[in-house]
Amino acid sequence: MQDWKDRAVLITGAGRGIGKRLALGFAAVGAPVGLLGRTRAEIDLASLEIEHAGGSALRLYADVRDYSQVRVAVDRMTAAFGGVHILIAGASIQGPIGPLVSADPGAWSDVITVNVVGVMHAFRAVLPAMLERRSGKIIALSGGGVRDARPNFTAYAASKTAVARLVETLAEEVRDHNVQVNAMAPGGTYTHMTDEIIQAGLAAGEKEMEDATKIRASGGTPAEKQIQLALFLASERSNHISGKLIHVNDDWKRLEQSSLSPEIFTLRRIQKI
């Protein structure tokens, strides 16, 4: 059984959505959690929820677009918890919804800055200590548009696909240093992005509207499924897995005992085993 009390977890985008779900999940098993976000009220609320449940949380007000702020947050994690042993890069925005021809170029670019450059900033900030310690887990949250084309969501789809390739590439760079880097596809979940799709109406496309409406009604993928996959990827049970894109609905429990081929669960050839 994994002991989490000395495994500090830094989560970007921890104030709401899936980032907050995972923060609550890791805190529930005893891990000290660093909550990084740029909206103070959301981070404060997440921290209070964790503390009231008996967990340990550190509030980190930072914008992932600014590397210096992320670096300071990592330094605070080190002072409070002895380092960042697990990073979950979850901060992201959806950006323009609709055909590219009508998208605002500035808003489109902002998505790349937050969703790709912001992830890189988090990776860069935690890597030196992980490499020196020869131990670390990095998980980036994936999203819709990585496995298949996603019309009317060009910025989001492009950014999440870029993150998946960043994960694959970084995993190769650090493979000999006992640092594992993976991407986790959390499945459709009711978040503020769901409401954005519904509010966009026909600009999102009929299928996206139908899917978002169903997710709003059902809540989408249960939190427990997402938390369990994240815990697996953050644990020693997954030390042999790196550079992969794993969906919450994949039969990932088999991976603990499986030898993975180089191309499986990657952008080169994404498939289930």
N, C-alpha and C positions, 0 to 999 in steps of 0.2 A: 504494500500500500504506500502510495506516494505521500511523503510528509511535506506539506506546503508552507509551514510556518516560517521557514527561512528562505522561501522562494518569492522574492519581491517581484510584483507584476506592474509594469507601466502600461496603461491603456490610454491611447489618444482617442479623442471623441467619446470620452467616458460619461458625458453629461446626459446623454439621451440615446434612444435607439438601441441598436445591438451592442454598441460599446458599453452602455450602462448595464445591459443584461449580463454581459460577460464579467463586468466588474463585480456585480452582486454575486455571480456564481463563484468566482475565484475567492472572494472574501468569505463566502459561506463555507468553503473547505479549509479556511484558515490562512490563506495567503495574504500578506500585507499588499495593499493595492494603491498605486499612484493614479489619481484621477486627473487626467490632463484635458483641458478644454478652454475655450475662450469666452464662454458664457458663465459668469460667476454664479448666478442663481442656480443653474443646472448642476454645476459641480458641487455647490454647497448642499443641494438636496440629495444628490447621490451619496455624498459623504455621510450625511446624517442618517440615511437609510442603512448604510453599512455599519455605522457606529452603534445605532440603536439595536441592530441584530447581533452585536458583540464582536464585530469585525474591526479591522484596522485599515484606515484610509488616510491618504495624504492629498490635500487639495493643491492642484498645480494649475494656476491660471496662465495659459500660454496659447499662442497661435502657431500652429505647425508651419505656417508660411514663413515664419521668422526663425532661422536656425539658432540664433543666439538665445531666444526664449526657450526653445526645446533643450538646448544644452544646459541652461540654468536649471530646468526642471529635472534633468537627469542628475545633476550635481546635488540637488535637494533630495532626490531618491537615495543617492549614495550616502548622504549624511544621515538620513532617517532610518534606512533599512539595510545599509551595507552594499548597495548596488542595485542594478536592474538585472535580474536573472531571466526575466521573461518580458518581451515586448509584444504588445498587440497593437498594431497600427490600424485604428478603426476610423479615424477622422476623415470624413468625406462629405462632399456636397453633390447634388444631382445635376444642377445647372440647367441650361436651356432645354426645354421640351418642345419638339416640333422639328420640321424639316431644317436641314443645315442652311438652306438658302435664305431662311428667315431668321437665323440665329444671330444674336448680338455677339460680335467677335470678342469683345472684352469679357462678357460673361462666360463664353466658351473657354477662353484662356484661363479664367479664374478656376475652372474645374480642374484643369491640368495642374495648376499651381498647388491647389489644396490636395488633390487626390494622388498626385504623382510626386511632385517636389516635396510636399509635406511628409509623405511616406519616406522618401529618401532622407529627409532631415532627421526623422526619428531613427532610421536605420543607422545613419552616420553618427548620431549622438551616443548610441549605446554600444556600438561595435568595438571601439578600442578596449574597453574594460572586459568585454566578453572574450575577445581574442587573447588578452593578457591572462585571463582566468582560465582559458581553454574550456569554456562552458557557456552555453547560452541558447535560448530559444527565441525565435522571431516569427511572429505570425502576422500576416497582412490580410485584412478582410477583402475578399473579392466581391463581385457583384454582377448583376445582369449585363449581358453583352460580351462576356468573355468566351463562352462556349459557342455562341451563335450571334449572328448579326442582330442588332437591335435598332431598327429604324426609329427615327425621331428622338433618339437618345445618344447622338453621336459623341458628345463630349464625355458623358459618363462611361459609355461602352469603351471608348478609346482609352480613357484613363485607367479603368480597371484591367483592361488587357495589358496595358503597359506595366501595371503593378505586377501582374502574373509573370511577365517576362523578367522584370527586375528581380523578383523572388528567385526564379530559376537561375539567373546569372549570378546573383550574390551567393546563392547556395554553393555554386561551383568554386567561387573565390575562397570561401571559408570552410570548405569540406574537410580539410586536414586540421582544422582547429577545434573540432568538436562543438561547432555552432550549427544548429539546424534552422533552416529558413523555409517556411512553407506559406502557402496562401490557402485561406479557408473561405469557401463559398457558403454563406449562412442560410441561403434559401429566402424565399419571399416572406417578409415579416412586416407587420403593421407598424410603420414609423411615420414621421413627418413627411418622408419622401412619398409614401402611399397617398397622402392627402394632396401633395403637389401634383401627382399624376391625375387624380380625380378632378382637381381644380383646372387642370390644363384642358380637359375635355377632349374634343376631336383632335387637337394637336398631338396628343399622345398616341393616337391610333386606337382602333376599336378593341384589339386584343389586349393592349396594355390597360385600357379602361376596364375591361371585363375582369382581368386578373386582379387589378387593384381593388375593385369593388368586392371581389370574393375575399381578398386578404383582409380588407377592413372588417368584413362581416365575421370572419373566422379567427382573426388574429394572426393567421399564417403559421409559419414554422414554430413549433413550441420552443420556448426558451431553453428547456432542459436538453433538447437535442443539440442545440448550438453550444451550450455550456459543456456538454460531455465531449464533443469533438474538440473544442478548444483545450479542455483539460488533457485530453489524450495527446494532442500535438505539443503541449507544454510539458509533458511528463517524460521521464526516462524511458517509458515504454515505446516512445517513438524516436529514439536516438538514431535508428537506421533509416529514418525517413527525412529527406530534405530535397528542396527544389520541386515540390509537388503542389498541385492545385486540387484540393479535396473538397467535395461538396458534402453538405450535411446529410444528404440522402444517399450518398455512396455507402457501400457495405464496408465502411472504414474499420470496423472492429476486426475484420480479417487481416488488416494490414500489420497488426502487432506480431503475427506469426508468419508473415509472408516476406519473401524476397522479391523486391520490386524491380522490374525491368526499367532501363533508363528512360524509355519514352512514355511509360504509363503515367497517367494523371499529369500531363504536361500540355503546353500549347502545341507541341509538335504532333502529338497524337493523344487527345484526351479520350479516355475510355474507362469503363468500369472493369473490375476483375470479378 
